[in-house]
């Protein structure tokens, strides 16, 4: 990469900053489209190239490997499914991102992943004079489409601030601390979201059993202490049986499970998270792991069938 097109700390701009994007599912595709709409050149990698067609119509270029993305871009974003996917795409093999990221290049992982892995990636990036930021998000498919995600960014604070013009296109960023702290924040977020979804599911099932119209129930509690962003995002979908995924239920099992996997210097007892994980695992066992997280209500309904 030549001096006129180098990365951090060269100011970010659509005319100079080339964006790489790996992971174009429901969330990643919507996030990448916002950067394209803002005039940034975006290079994609997709294991299934046909899934990139919509973004290609917006001007994205399709690359043949993660390494090709890294070679041609200043900032590479990843939005993947599991920590194992992140490890493989970022760290392992000749085609991984860090095998080809240019000096001063920056990679940003939006995947909900393992804090220990985030720290390993940040260390590996610095060894090659690059930077890595872990920045998982919350807000679901609606937040991704509207650019209203909550972004939990961690790593070098200067790099996170440098990335703000890009983060601002996708939502509101909060700097959480050193490498891995973004992932720890996302785990805490999922514990909280899971508890809200479980409470909302049980409230809706109870209301229906009591003969209350579920739509009226939601309207009645919206302005009180039971009102929440979770209810605004998912309450109507639950009532209308719209279980299309903004985030897969099976990912909640992964995220809440990481909350129970204590780190070396951390002991924490989370009985509510353990119950929430069990409920989402029930969805997976019922064959509903690819439904949206709002589908948790189906588990409570099954428990109440006679």
C-alpha positions in Angstrom: 0.0 0.0 0.0 1.6 3.3 -1.0 2.0 6.3 1.2 -0.8 8.2 -0.3 -3.2 5.3 0.5 -2.0 4.1 3.8 -4.3 3.3 6.7 -4.2 4.4 10.4 -3.7 7.2 11.1 -4.4 8.6 7.6 -7.9 10.3 7.9 -10.8 8.2 6.8 -12.7 9.3 3.7 -14.7 7.7 0.9 -12.2 8.8 -1.7 -9.2 7.2 0.1 -10.3 4.5 2.4 -10.9 1.1 0.9 -13.3 -1.1 2.9 -13.2 -4.9 3.1 -16.2 -6.9 4.3 -16.4 -10.6 5.2 -19.8 -11.9 6.4 -22.9 -10.7 4.5 -25.7 -12.4 6.3 -28.8 -10.5 7.6 -26.7 -8.2 9.8 -23.5 -8.0 7.8 -25.2 -7.4 4.5 -27.2 -4.5 5.9 -24.2 -2.9 7.6 -22.1 -3.2 4.5 -24.8 -1.6 2.4 -24.7 1.5 4.6 -21.0 2.0 3.8 -21.7 1.5 0.1 -24.5 4.1 0.2 -22.1 6.6 1.9 -19.8 6.3 -1.1 -17.1 3.9 0.2 -15.5 1.4 -2.1 -16.2 -2.1 -0.6 -14.6 -5.4 -1.4 -16.4 -8.5 -0.3 -15.6 -12.1 0.4 -18.5 -14.6 0.5 -18.2 -18.4 0.8 -21.4 -18.5 -1.3 -20.7 -15.9 -4.0 -24.3 -15.8 -5.2 -25.3 -14.2 -1.9 -23.2 -11.1 -2.8 -25.3 -10.2 -5.8 -27.4 -7.5 -4.0 -24.4 -5.7 -2.7 -22.7 -6.0 -6.1 -25.5 -4.1 -7.6 -24.7 -1.3 -5.1 -21.1 -1.3 -6.4 -19.3 -3.8 -4.2 -16.5 -5.8 -5.7 -16.2 -9.6 -5.0 -12.9 -11.1 -4.0 -11.8 -14.7 -4.1 -10.4 -15.0 -0.6 -10.1 -13.2 2.8 -6.4 -12.6 1.9 -7.3 -10.9 -1.3 -9.7 -8.6 0.6 -7.0 -7.8 3.1 -4.4 -7.0 0.4 -6.6 -4.5 -1.3 -8.2 -2.7 1.7 -7.4 -0.3 4.5 -10.0 -1.5 6.9 -11.4 -5.1 7.0 -14.7 -5.8 8.8 -15.9 -9.3 9.8 -19.4 -10.3 10.8 -19.3 -14.1 11.3 -21.2 -16.8 13.1 -19.0 -18.4 15.7 -15.6 -17.9 17.3 -14.3 -20.8 15.2 -15.2 -19.0 12.1 -13.4 -15.9 13.3 -10.3 -17.9 14.2 -10.2 -19.5 10.8 -10.9 -16.4 8.7 -8.6 -14.1 10.7 -5.7 -16.2 11.9 -5.4 -19.6 10.2 -3.9 -20.6 6.9 -2.4 -18.8 4.0 -5.6 -17.1 2.9 -6.5 -15.6 6.3 -6.8 -11.9 6.9 -3.7 -11.4 9.0 -1.5 -13.2 6.4 -2.1 -10.3 4.0 -3.2 -7.2 5.8 -0.9 -4.3 4.9 1.2 -2.5 7.5 -1.0 0.0 9.4 -4.1 -1.8 8.3 -7.0 -2.2 10.6 -9.4 -5.1 11.1 -12.7 -4.8 13.0 -14.6 -7.9 14.2 -18.3 -7.3 14.7 -18.9 -11.0 15.5 -20.2 -11.9 18.9 -17.1 -13.9 19.9 -14.8 -14.9 22.7 -12.9 -12.2 24.6 -9.8 -14.4 24.8 -9.8 -14.8 21.0 -10.2 -11.0 20.6 -7.1 -10.5 22.7 -5.1 -13.1 20.7 -6.1 -11.4 17.5 -5.2 -7.9 18.8 -1.7 -9.3 19.8 -1.2 -11.0 16.5 -2.1 -7.9 14.6 0.4 -5.7 16.5 3.1 -8.3 15.7 2.7 -7.4 12.0 2.3 -3.6 12.6 -1.5 -3.7 12.2 -4.4 -3.1 14.5 -7.4 -5.2 15.5 -10.6 -3.9 17.2 -13.4 -6.1 18.6 -16.7 -4.3 18.2 -19.7 -6.6 18.5 -23.1 -4.9 18.0 -26.7 -5.0 19.3 -29.9 -3.9 17.7 -30.9 -6.7 15.4 -31.7 -6.5 11.8 -33.8 -3.3 12.2 -30.9 -1.5 13.8 -28.5 -2.7 11.1 -30.8 -1.5 8.3 -31.5 1.9 10.0 -27.9 2.6 11.2 -29.0 2.5 14.8 -26.9 -0.3 16.2 -25.2 -0.1 19.6 -21.5 -0.8 18.9 -19.2 -2.0 21.8 -15.7 -1.2 20.6 -12.5 -2.3 22.3 -8.8 -2.2 21.5 -6.5 0.8 21.1 -8.6 3.9 21.9 -6.9 6.0 19.2 -7.8 3.4 16.6 -11.4 3.2 17.8 -11.7 7.0 17.6 -10.2 6.9 14.1 -12.8 4.5 13.0 -15.7 6.6 14.2 -16.7 8.0 10.7 -17.4 4.4 9.7 -19.0 3.4 13.0 -21.3 6.5 12.8 -22.8 5.2 9.6 -23.9 2.0 11.4 -24.9 3.2 14.8 -23.6 4.6 18.1 -20.2 3.5 19.3 -19.0 3.3 22.9 -15.4 2.6 23.7 -15.3 -0.2 26.2 -11.5 -0.5 27.0 -8.7 -2.8 25.9 -8.9 -5.8 23.6 -11.6 -8.2 24.5 -13.7 -5.7 26.5 -16.1 -5.3 23.6 -16.8 -9.0 23.5 -17.3 -9.1 27.3 -19.8 -6.2 26.9 -21.7 -8.1 24.2 -21.9 -11.2 26.5 -23.4 -9.0 29.3 -25.7 -7.5 26.7 -27.0 -10.9 25.6 -27.5 -12.0 29.2 -29.7 -8.9 29.6 -31.5 -9.4 26.3 -32.1 -13.0 27.0 -33.7 -12.2 30.4 -36.0 -9.6 28.7 -37.0 -12.0 25.9 -37.8 -14.7 28.5 -39.9 -12.3 30.6 -41.7 -11.0 27.6 -42.5 -14.5 26.3 -43.9 -15.5 29.7 -45.9 -12.3 30.0 -47.5 -12.8 26.6 -48.3 -16.5 27.2 -49.8 -15.6 30.6 -51.8 -12.7 29.2 -53.3 -15.0 26.5 -54.2 -17.7 29.0 -55.9 -15.0 31.1 -58.0 -14.0 28.1 -56.3 -10.7 27.4 -55.7 -9.6 23.9 -51.9 -9.7 23.4 -51.8 -6.6 21.3 -53.6 -4.6 24.0 -51.3 -6.1 26.6 -48.3 -4.7 24.8 -49.9 -1.3 24.5 -50.8 -1.3 28.1 -47.4 -2.0 29.5 -45.3 0.0 27.0 -45.2 3.1 29.1 -44.7 1.4 32.4 -41.7 -0.3 34.1 -42.1 -3.4 31.8 -41.5 -1.4 28.7 -38.2 -2.0 26.9 -36.3 -1.8 23.7 -36.6 -5.6 23.5 -40.4 -5.2 23.6 -40.3 -2.5 20.9 -38.1 -4.6 18.6 -39.8 -8.0 19.1 -43.2 -7.7 20.9 -45.3 -7.2 17.7 -43.3 -9.9 15.9 -44.1 -12.3 18.7 -47.8 -11.5 18.6 -47.9 -11.8 14.8 -45.8 -15.1 14.8 -43.1 -13.4 12.7 -40.0 -15.4 13.7 -37.8 -14.3 10.8 -34.2 -14.0 12.1 -32.4 -10.8 12.8 -30.2 -12.9 15.0 -30.4 -16.7 15.2 -31.7 -18.3 18.4 -28.7 -20.7 18.2 -26.3 -17.8 18.5 -27.9 -16.9 21.9 -26.9 -20.4 23.1 -23.4 -19.6 22.1 -23.3 -16.1 23.6 -24.9 -16.9 26.9 -22.7 -20.0 27.1 -19.7 -17.8 26.9 -21.0 -15.9 29.9 -20.9 -19.0 32.0 -17.3 -19.9 30.8 -15.4 -17.9 33.4 -12.0 -16.4 32.4 -8.9 -17.2 34.4 -9.2 -14.3 36.9 -13.0 -14.1 36.9 -15.6 -16.1 38.9 -19.2 -15.2 38.3 -22.5 -17.0 39.2 -25.3 -16.4 36.6 -28.4 -18.4 37.4 -30.6 -16.4 35.1 -28.2 -16.7 32.2 -28.1 -20.5 32.8 -31.9 -20.7 32.6 -32.0 -18.5 29.5 -29.4 -20.6 27.8 -31.4 -23.7 28.6 -34.6 -22.1 27.1 -32.8 -21.1 23.9 -31.2 -24.6 23.8 -34.8 -25.9 23.9 -35.5 -23.9 20.7 -32.5 -25.5 19.0 -33.7 -29.0 20.2 -37.1 -28.3 18.8 -35.5 -27.6 15.4 -35.9 -23.9 15.6 -32.3 -22.7 16.0 -32.5 -20.7 12.8 -35.5 -18.8 13.9 -35.1 -15.3 15.3 -34.6 -14.9 19.1 -38.2 -13.7 19.5 -39.1 -17.3 18.7 -38.3 -18.1 22.4 -42.0 -17.7 23.0 -42.6 -21.0 21.3 -40.7 -22.8 24.1 -42.9 -21.2 26.7 -46.0 -22.1 24.7 -44.9 -25.8 24.4 -44.4 -25.9 28.2 -48.0 -24.8 28.6 -49.7 -27.1 26.0 -52.2 -29.6 27.4 
